[in-house]
Amino acid sequence: MTARINFVVISIAVTILILILSVFWRSALLAFIVVLPLIAVGIRDMTQKTKTLRRLYPLVCHFRYFLESFRPEIQQYFIESDTDGMPISREYRTLVYQRSKGARDTRAFGSVFDANRVGAEWLNHSLKPEPIHDKDPRVIFGAKNCKQPYAASPLNISAMSYGALSKNAIEALNMGAKGDNFAHNTGEGGVSPYHLKPGGDLIWQVGTGYFGCRAEDGGFSEEKFKVTAAQKSIKMIEIKLSQGAKPGHGGILPGPKVTEEIAEIRGVPVGKAVISPPAHTAFSSPQGLLEFVTKLRELSGGKPIGFKLCIGHKTEFLAICKAMQKTGMTPDFITVDGSEGGTGAAPIELMNSVGTPMRDGLNFVHNALIGFGVRDDIRIIVAGKVISAFHMMRVLALGADTINSARGMMLSLGCIQSRHCNTDKCPTGIATQDPARYENLDIDIKGERVATYHSRMIHYLVDLLAVSGLSHTDQVLPRHINRRVSENEIATYAEIYPTLDEGCLLKKSTVPEKWQMDWTMSDGTSWNPILPTKKKAPAKRKTAVKKKAIAS
């Protein structure tokens, strides 16, 4: 007997039984009231045609849907270990919670990580560790070209827009930045009142939608840019070319998050999904990008200007470097995003399978700038999954000057990694525009936690520098980090990620063999690669044919 017939027989039998009992026992009517809706659900399941499971297993299948609805929470709370949770393990989530609250963050009885596993990494310490007197290391941006250079903290808040995050979350993040004197990247959604109210330092991100400097036709407006860039809180400006979560794709803000206020700030329709163009309209070539950088530096009154990208075709970044070589124009900084980011909505194909991972992209950009002889003039910011001070040391060793963290800062706000950022149903009030949710996020308390997390991270970074016998972040080198590459072999980052010779990419004769193809195909005047020309097949020799004919 099939599941459907089983349900019909049982439901009819139960209904008849209850009706009979109700004649002699009035309380049976209450049971009938309970059973009747279930029977109605079962009949609806049997008659609908969209879901086969409901037709085959009416009513019962809803228990499956119910259990499946909170499977991620059950997995996270009761099944996963401290080290295997993704994208960020419980060990590191707990670390952020403890540091943001100022609670005890030490561990007892040894590491929970297997130091002998392939891929394990560690820092070389010194037998002569030196105490560091500078407890607040700073990195200067724009020292060469800018009238208003900026002294940045080694750790700052990565790009997250108002719209993707709630107003309370944005204000709390900026309050944290103000409280411990570090920078807050606005994300491409523009500068909102909640970025400005606390007064923390801002890095204004200008994306392909030009929010905050958007003309009527959706293009770039110089006049609006000048007005926004003049804000005292804005210390640097970042042109977003691409991002790690969805490289080559414009930013996505789901329709439910586009409130009247956000629509007014961005200059877009209310309630309609905002999908930014995949490319900029203000420039169309590597040289055009550098000219745009120079223009924004002038329009902003001499503030540091840079751009952000996730590395894709290497020829395109080398084309930018060749344009620097040709024009003499350089950005003040480059932000390298990793494909393993980020916090926003993204199609799974782009999130999982497009773009270069952070460490590989960082190493490539660092080496390319060395090879073209411009590394000393350009700062590198890296954005990716950086949660602990060792994570910071790891990317500093690969060439980063400073680090932007998004998920670490969200966790310090109270994020529980529910992964509902794109649904407007964030349970913690961080990534939602639902007032019933975000109004319960206390700005003062969460702002203090963001500041405390940053303070503790810098404290432990300075501690690791001292342990290594170093005095500043710019002294961290690839040889300071080790990785187990096989069961019985260890290599340093210097061996895994070799550094190019200064200036070796300035002329073809000194370009390393592994770089030659991309170098040859890159062109500073165009994003399009110079494809190698096919060699023509040699012409057929007719003389031999003629001689053969004569001989015959």
N, C-alpha and C positions, 0 to 999 in steps of 0.2 A: 504494500500500500504506500503510495507516494506521500511526501510531506504535505502536499496541498490537500489530499483526501483525508489524511490524518487530522489536519486542522479543521476541516469541514465537519467531520464526524464528531470530533471532540467538542467543538463549539456548539453544534446542534444539540448534542446530548446534554451538555452542561446547561444550555438555555432551557430545554424542556424540563430538566430536573429542578431547576430553580423555580420555574413557573408552577410546577406541581407542588413544591414545598411551600410556595407563597400562599397557596389556598389554605393550608393548615397552620402556617407559621409566617406571620407578617414580617418578621425580621429578615426573611429570605429576600424580600424586595430590595433591601440594601445591597445584598450580594449581586442581585440582578443589575442594579445601578452601576456597580463596579465592573461587572463582566461585560455589559453591553458595549461600552466604549472600546474595550479590547477586541470584541468581535467586529466592530465597525472598522477598526484599524486593519484587522486581518483580511476582511473583505476588500478593503481598498488596496492592500498589498497584492491580493490575488488578481485584481482586475486591471491594475496599472501595467504598463508595458515597458517603461523606461529602465527598470532595474530587474534583471533576471533573478538575482538573489532574493529579492522581496517576493517575487511570484512563487519561487520554489519553497521558500521557508518563511511564510507570512508570520508576522508578529515576532517570531523567535529571532529573526535576523536583526531586529532593532537592538537586542542585547549586544550583538557584535559591534554595531555602530557606536553604542554607548561606551563600551570598553575601549574601542579604538580612539574615541575622542580625547581621552586623557592618557593614551599610551606614552607620549613623550615625557609627561610628568612622572609616571610610574618608572619609566626607564631611567630618568635622571635621578630620582630620589631613592630608589630602592635597588636598582640592578647594576648600573654602571659603577666602576671602581673610581678611586680618587684620581686615577691617571689616564683613563681611556675616554673620558667625555669629550665630545667635539661640538663646536669648533674650539672651545676652551675647556680644559679639564676642571673637575671639581677642585683639585689641588690649587690651581691658580685662581679660580673664582673665589675660593675661600681666602686666599692670600690678599686679594683686592679688598674684600669685605673687611678683613681684620685691619689692614693698613688704613683704610678710609675712616674707620671708627676709632683709630688709635689704640686698638686692642692688641694683646700679645700675638705676635706673628711668628714666633719661633716654633720649631718642631723638635720632637724627642725621638730617641731610639733609632735614628738613622733615616736615610733617604728612602722614599717609596719608589724611586726610579732605579732601574737596573743599570748600573754604571758600565756593565759589560755588554750591553746590547749594541748591535750595530746602529750607528746614528747618534749614540750618546756623545754629548759635548761638555767640555769643562774649560775653566780658565786657568792659565798658568799663574801661580803665585810667586812672590819673591821671598828670598830668605832675609831680605833687608827691607821690609815694608816701612814706608815713611808716612808719618801723620800729615794730613793735608790741612793747611790752615784756611784755604779758600773753600768754605762749605757751600758756596753758591756759585758754581762755575757758570760762565756765560760765553756765548758765541756771538761774535759781531757779524751782522748782515749789512751789506751795502757800504763797506768801508771804502771801496775804490770809487764808485760812481755816484753815491747818494749824498744829498745834503742832510738827510735825516736818517742816518744809519740806526740800526736797532740791535740792542744787546739781548739775545734770546736765551731762555732756559734750555738745557739739553732735552727736556721733555715738555711737550705742549699738547693741546687738545686738537685732534684731527678734525677734518671737515665733516660737519653734520648740520644740515640746514634746519631753520625754523620751518616747520611743515612736516619734515620727516620726524623731528622731535617736537615735543610740546613746548609751549611758552614757558612753563615752569621749569622744564628740564634745561632749556637754553639759558634762562636767567640764573639757574643754580650753577651751571657750568661756568658762566662768565663771572659769577660771584666767587667761585673757587679760583679762577685765574687771577682775579683781583687780589684775593686773600693771600696767595703765595707767589705773586709776581711772575706769572708765566702767560703764554699766549693762547688764544682761543680762535681756531679757524671757523669762519662763519658757514662754510659749505656754500654751494652754488646758489642757494635760495635767496641770497641778498642779506643786507644788514637790517635787522628788525629792531624795534624798540627794546626788546628783551636782551639783545646783544649789547645794547648801549647803556641800559639803566644801571647796572652795577659799576661800570667804568673800567672793566678789565681790558687788557691789551687784545686787539683783534688782528687777525690776518683775514682780509677780505678776499674771498674767492670769487672770481669772475668766470662763470661758465659760458657755455654756448648759448644759453638763454638770455645772457646779459642782464640778469635781475639786479636791480639797483642802478643800472646804467642802460636801461632798455629804451630804445627809440620806438616811435609809434609803429613802425613796420617790423619790429622785433629785432632790429639790428643794434649796433653799438652807438651810444650817444655820448659824445665828448662832454657836453654841458652837464648832463646828469652824473657822469663819472667824476668830474671835478668837484661837484657838490658833495657827493658821498665820500670821496677820497680825502676831503678836507677834514673829516671828523677826527678829532683829537685821539680817540681810542684806536683808530686804524693805524697800525704800525707798518704793515707790509701788505702787498697785494699779490695774489696768486692767480694766474690764468690757468684754468683747468682744461687740459687737452683731452685727457681720458682718466678713468679711475679703475682701481683694481677689481671692484665687484662686477663691473660690466664694461670692460675696455672696448672702445670703438662704438659705444652706445651712449646716447644722451641720458641725462638723469631722469628718474621716474618718480613722480609723486602721485600716488593713487588718488582718484577723485574724491573719496570720502574725507581725505585729509585737507582738501582745498577749501578752507573756510573763507568767509567774506574778507576777513583781515588778511589772510595769506594771499588771497587773490589780489587785494589792493597793493600789498607790498611787492608782489611779483609782476603785477600788471597782466593778469590772466583771468579767464572766466571762472566763476564760482562752481565748485562741485565737479569740475571736469579734470580728468587726469592730465597732469603736466608732464609731457615728454619732450625734453630739450633736444634740439637738433644734435646729430652725432658730431658735427664739425662746426668750427667758427666761420662766420661770414666776414669778420673784420680783416682777415688775412687768408691767404691761400697757398703759401709756400713757406719753407724754412726761413728764408730771408725776410719774408713778410712778417713772420712771427717775431723775429728780433727787432724789426722796425716798430711793431706794435708794443713790444716791451719798452723800447726807448721812448715812444710816445707817452705811454702810461707813466713812466718815471717823471717826465716833464709835467704832465697834467696833474700829478699828485703832489708836486712840490718837492720832488727828490726823495720819495720813499722807496725802499727796496722792492723791486718787482721780479717775480719769477714765474715759473710755470710748473704744472703738475702733470705727470703722465705715468701710465703703466707701459712698460716696454713691450712692444710687439715686433714689427719688422725692424731689425737693427739698422738697416740701411737708412731709415727715416731719421733716427736719432743721429747717426753719423752725418746725415745731410745737414742737420741743425749745426753740428760742430763745424762742418765745412763752411757754412754760412757765417759762423763766428769768425773763422779764419779769414774769410774774404772781406767782411765788412768791419771787423774790429768791434762789433757790438756784442755784448754778452749780457745774459740775465744775472741778477744778483744771487739767485738761488734756483735750484731745481728740486722739486719734490718727486721722489720715486715711490709709486704705489705698487704694492704686490698683488698678484692675482688672487691671493688667499683672503683679501679684504672682502667685505666690509659690513657696514651696518644697515644698508638700505635694501630696497626691493630690486631684485635682478632675476632675469630668466636663468634657469638652472644650467643651461648650456654655457652661458657667458660666465656664470659664477664658478663653475667647475672646470671648464675646459678651454678658456681663452685667456691669453696674457701670460707674462713671465712672472714666476714667483718672486717675492720681495728680495731675497738675498741674491739671486742670480741677476735680477734687474739692477740692483744697487751696485754689485760688482762691475757690471758692464758699463754703467754710466760713470762710475768713479774712474775706471780705466780709460774710457774714451776721452774724458776731460784731461786726464794726465797725458794721454797720447797726443792731444792737440795743444798741450801746453797752457791750458786755461784753468786748471784745477784750483790754483791758489786764489783766483778771482771769483770763483763760484762756490757757494755753499750748497751742500746736499742735505735735504731733509728726507727722511725715509718714513713711510707710513705703512703700518702693517700690524701683525699680531705681536705686540710688545707689551708684556704684562709685568715682568719682573726686572730688577736691575741687571741681572745676567743677560736677559734678552737685549737690554740696551747696550751692554758691553759687546755683545755679539755683532750687532749692526754697526757700532762705532768702529770695530775692527775691520769691517768691510768697506769703510769709507764714509759713513754718514757723519754729519756734523751735529745734527739734532734729530729728534724723533717725534713724530706725531702719533698719538694713540687715540683711537675712538672707542673700541670695545672696553679697554681698561677703564676709561673715564665713565662709560655708561654703567659698568659694574659698580663703580664707586658711588654712582647715583642710586643704586639699588636694583639694577637690571638682574633678572634671574635667568637669562638666556632661554626664554620661552620661545623665541624665534617667531614672534607675532608682529615684528616691526612693520610689515607691509600690509597688515590687516586692519589697522586702527583699533585693535583690541589688546594693546599692550597692557598686561595685568599690573604693571608698576607705575603707569602714568607717564612714562618717559617718551615712548614712540607712538603717541596717539594725540588726536585732536578732540577726543571725547572729554568734556569738562568733568563728567562724573568720575573720570579716572585721574586726569592730570591735576585737578584741584586738590587731591589728597597727597600730592608730592610737595612736601614742605621745602620751600626754596632755601631758607636760612640753614636748616639742618643739613640738607643735601649739599649746599654750596660749601659748607664747612668740611664735609667729608671729601669732596673733590680736592680741596686745598690740602687736607691732611694726607690723602693718598699721594699727591704730588710731592709733598714735603718728605714723606717717608721714602719714596722712590729715589729722590735726589740724595737723601741721607745714605741709602744703601749703595747708590752708584759711587758716591765719594768713598765709601768704605771699600768697595771693590777696587777702585783706583789705588787706594793706599795698600791693599793686600797685594796688588800687582807691582808695587814699587813705582807707581806713576803719580804725577801731580795734576794732570789735566786730561780732559776727554780727547784732546787732539793727539795725545801720545799713545792711544790704544792702537795696536797694529795687528795685522793678520796672524803673526806668529804667537800672539798671546792666547789664541783660542785653539783647542784641540777637538778633533772628532774621531770616533772609532769608525773606520771605514770597512773593517771586516773583523772577524772574531779575534784575529791576532795581529792586526795592523792599525796603527794610529797615525794620523796626519794632522798637521796644523793647517789653519786657513791659508797660510802663505803658500803651502804646497797645493791645496785644493783650488784656491782662487789666486793664481799668480798675478802679480802687478806688472803693468807695462812700463817700459822705459819712458822717461819724460820726452815728449816731442816726437815719438816714433811714428805718429800718424800724420805728421805734417807733409811728408812726401812719400811717394809710392815705393821708393827703393828701400825704405826702412820699416815698412808696414809688416808686422808679423804674419806668418803664413795663415794662421787661423782667422785673421781679420781681413785678408786681402780681398776675398770675394765681396763681402759687404762694403768694404771701403771703396772698391772699384765701381760698384753699382750705385753708390750714393752721389747725390747732386744737390748742392746748396741752394739751387734756384727752383727745385721742384721736389714734391713728395714722391714722385714716380721714380722707380729705380731705373738705372741705365742698364738695359738688358744686353748681354753679350751678343754680338752679331754672329750669325751662323756662317761658317766658312763654306764658300761655294765649292761644289765638287769639281775636281779638275776636268777640263774639257777632254772628250774622247779623242784619241789619236787616230786620225783617218789615214795617215800615211801608211801605217802597217797594213790596213785593210786593202789599200790600193795595190801595194806590192804583192800581197797574197793573190789578188785577182789576176794580176799580170802573170805571175808565176804559173797559175793554173791554165 
